[in-house]
């Protein structure tokens, strides 16, 4: 009896040690999404990406599945920076490297698939003809799998909508944008608040839905969604681009 108690106690202590060890690793990732985006914005003021590279090197040193997810996310924004600065070739290389690295991560859950699809969608601009079509199909496949694995993952729905929005109508695009985006904005950023997990996508979904309604001449719906978005994201740069249009 005494031996069983000692074994049980040892098991509990071992599990606690593992949990605390993991929490310690995860604590380095607290608010990592905000840190990456903040350094991305600062990079334009500083005209360099040193801040993003510091985060990138820190994530490389962790080598956990979660750190690999955030490494891909950081490189996605690094790629956007180079594109905005006019260096298309560097932008293409960085995002392709990020796609390749995340694609090797197995198994991939709903979040990894959503981010992979987002980066693939972004990379379509660097392809043409059949290559663009193949990549678009991969985006759809990965985003669909993301929402199959977790139907309440807002990021999967947003990427599906984004892909449909930018797919030309002659290739079947634009048919499900509204459906996907209404689903996305109905969901929470996170099911349970967690500072190390992704929360991106909802503000982007609002912006895209406003744009979609404006494109289709439905200003009444566009204004309704803008008003809702403004309450949730009063300082969002993209959403505020429509402030002048709906100020009256």
N, C-alpha and C positions, 0 to 999 in steps of 0.2 A: 504493500500500500504506500509506504513511505517512498519507495523507488518511483512509483507512478506519479506521485505528487511532485517529486524533484524533476522528473522528465517533463511533466506538464509545465512546470514553472520555467524550466530552461527553454522550452519551445516558445512560451509567451515572451520571455526576455529577448530571445533571438528575433522574433517577429517585430517586437518593438524597436529593436536596434536597426532592423532593416528599414522600417517605416521612417524612423528619425533620420537615417542616412539618406533615404530618398528625398525626404522633405528638405534636407540641407542642400541637396543638389538642385532641387526645384526652386529653392529660395533665390538662387542666382538668376532665375528667369522671371522673378516677380516683375510684372508690368513691362515685360520685354517688348510686347507689341507697341506700346506707347513710346518706349525708348527708341525703337527702330524708326518709327514715323517721325519722331521729334528730330532725330539726327538727319533724316532724309530732308526735312524742311530746312534745317540749319545748313545743309551742304550747299544750298543755292546762295545763301548769304556769304558763306566762307569761300565758295567756288572750289571746294574740294570735298572728298568723301572720307576724310580721316576718321570722323566720328563713327560712320558706318563700318569702317574697317576695324576699328577697335572692338565693336560689338561682334563683328564677323569672326575675328580671331578668338575672342572669348568663347563663342559658340563652337568653334572647331575644336577647342581644347576639351569640351565637355563630352563629345561623342556619344550622346544618348539619342534615342529616337525623337524625343521632344526637342532637343537642341538642334537636331537635323532639320526638323520642321521649320524652326525659327531661322536657321541658317538660310534655308531656301527663301523664306519670306524676306530676310534682309537683302539677299542678292537680287530678288525681284525688284525691290526699291532702288538698289544700286543700278540695276539695268535701266530703270525709268530715268534716273538722274542722267546717265550718259546719253540717253535718247533726247532728253530735253536740252542737253548741252550740245547736241548736233553730232554726237559720235555714234552713229547707227551701228557700225560694225562691232564696237565694244559692247554696246547694249545687247546686240544679238548673241554674242559669245557668252556674256554673263548669264543671261536668262536661260540659254540652252544648257549651260553647265548646271544651273540650279534645277532645271527640269530633269536632266539625266541623273543627278544625285538623288533627288526625291523619288524618282521612278524606281530606283534600286532598293528603296526602303520597303522591306516586307516583314510582316503583313502591313498593308496600308488600310487605315480606317477611314471613316467618313471625312474627317478633317484633312487628312493628307491628300485624299482624292480631290477634295474641293480646291485646295491650294494648287495641286498639280494641274487641274483643269484651268484654273485662273491664269497660271503662267503660260500654259499652252495656248490659251485664247489670246493672251498678249503677244505671244511669239508669232501668231499668224501673219502679222504685218511684215514680217521678215521673209515670208514665203509668197509664192505666186502659183497660179494654175493648179495642177494636181497636188502639189505639196501643201498648198493652203487648204484644199479640200480634205486631204488626209488628216491634217492637224485638227481641223474643225470637227471631224468625226471622232477623233480621240478626246477632244474637249467634251463633246456630248456624252460619250461613253463613260468617261471618268466622273463627270458631274452627275449623270444618272445613277451610277453606282454609289456615289456619295449619299444621295437621298434615299436610295434603297437600303443602305446600311443604317441610315438615321434620317427618317422623314422629317424630323424637327431641326435639322441642321440648316440654319438660314443661309450659310455660305454655299452649300450645294445648290439651293434654289436660285440664289443670286447669280452664280456662274452660269447656270442653265439659261437664265433670262438674258444675261449679258451676251452669251454666244448667239442666242436666237435674235437679239436686237441687231447685232452687227452682221448677221448672215443676210446677204442680199435676197430680196423677195423672189427673184427668179430661181433661187436655190432653196426656196421654202422657208425663208426667214421671216420673223415678225409675227408668226401666228400664235405663239404661246407666251410672248413677252409679258403681257398684262397678267395672265394667269399665274405665271411663275413669280412675278414681282409682288403681287397681292399676297401670295403665300409667304414670300420672304418677309414682308413687313409685318405680317401677322405673328411672326415668331420672335422670341426673345433673342438677344445677342448671344446669351449663354443660358443653358438650362439651369445651371448652378454657377453662381459667381466664383470665378477662379482666376487669380492674377497671372497664372502661368499659361493659361489656355487662350485660344483665339476668340476674339469678339468682333472682328472686322465684318463688314458687309452690309449692315442694315442701313447706314447712312447712304452708302453707294446705291442700294436698292431703291431708296426714296428718290435720289437724284435721277436715276435711270427711268423710274416710273413717271416722274414729272416730265422728263424729256420726251418720253414715249407719247404721253397725252398731248403735249404741245405739237409734236410731229404730226399727229393725227387730227389736229384742230379742235381737240376737246379741252378748251381752256377752263371750263367749269371744274372738270375732274382734276386738271392740273393744279388749279388754285387750291382745291380742297386738300390734295396730297401735300402741296407746298406748305400750307398752314400747319398741317399735322407734323411734317418734317421739321419745320422751324421751331416748334415747341420742344421737340426731342433733341435737336442738334442746332441750337441757336448760333453757334460759332463755326459751323461747317462751311468751308470756303466754297465748295461746289454748289451746295444747296443755296447759299446766299447769292450766287450769280443770278438767280431768278427773282431776287427781292425787288428789284426795280420793276419788273414785269407785273408783279402782283401787289404793288404797294397801295393801290386804290381798291 
